[in-house]
């Protein structure tokens, strides 16, 4: 398992800032794929047996972790994520980056 191979293509998103062009996902790839669970399509996740609950758990684990990179989810494809009544507060002050997700 290595790093997710997703890179953000600024040309695919109108108005995306130049600073995001070529942004590379910092998360670990799924063991049976080249991308992390956040950058797999819902169909690809389904084929790998990854449900929305597993994606939510992985999201919370990283969002509550330390460091700026752990909280970057640019271009992610989330399924159903119910965050009602959840407090997502890490020990550091880095924001969760959900641009173009």
N, C-alpha and C positions, 0 to 999 in steps of 0.2 A: 504494500500500500504506500502510495506517495502523495504528493500534494495534488490538489484539485487542478485540473488543466483548463478551467474556465478562465477566459480573459474577456474583459468588457470591450465591445465594439461600439465606439462612440457614434459611428455612422448609422447604427441601427436605432438610435434614440435621438429624435430631434431635440435640439437645445442642450444636449449633454455637454458638460464642461470639458474642455480640452484636457484638463488634469486627470480625467478618468480614462482617457484613451489608452488601451493596453493594460488597464488595471488587472492584476492577477489575483485570483482567490487565494487567501492564505490558509484555507482549511484542508484537512486531510481528505483524500478521495475515499469513496466507499471501496471496500476491499475487492469488489467485483466490477468496478467501473473506473473510468478515468476522471470522474467528477465527484464532488462531495454531494451529500444528500440535498443540499440547498440549490445546487445547480443542475441536478437531474430533473427531467420533466416528470410530471405526475405519472405518466405512463411508464417511464423508465424505473421510477421508484416502485411502482406496482409490480413490475416484472422481477424486481430484486427483493420483494417482500417487505419494503419499507413503507409503513403507513404514516398518516399525518401525525399520529401520536409520537412516533419515533422522531420525526422531524422537529416537532415541538420540543421534545426532551433535549435533542441535540442543540437546538437554538438556545434554550435556556441555559444549558451547560456552558456554552460559549459566551452568551451575553453576560452571565454572572462571573465569567473568568476575568483574569487580569490582562491588561494590555489593549492597545488600540486595534491591532490586527484581528484579534479574536472576535471583535464586535463588528466586523465588516461583512456585509451580506449584499454587496452591490450586484444587481441583476438576478438575485435569487428567485426561485419559483416555489413559493410556499403554497401549501394546500390550505386546508382549514386549520387556522391557528387561533384558538380561543384563549385570549390573555385576560379576559375579564376576571377581576378580583385577584389578580396576581401582581405582586410587587417585584419588579425586575430592577434590582439595585445592586450593583457591584461595589467592591471596595474602592475601585478607582473611579475617576470622573470622565472616562472616555465615553462618548455617545455611541449608541447603536446606529450603524450606518445601513439604512435600508433603501438607499437610492436605487431607483429603477427595479425594485423588487416587486 
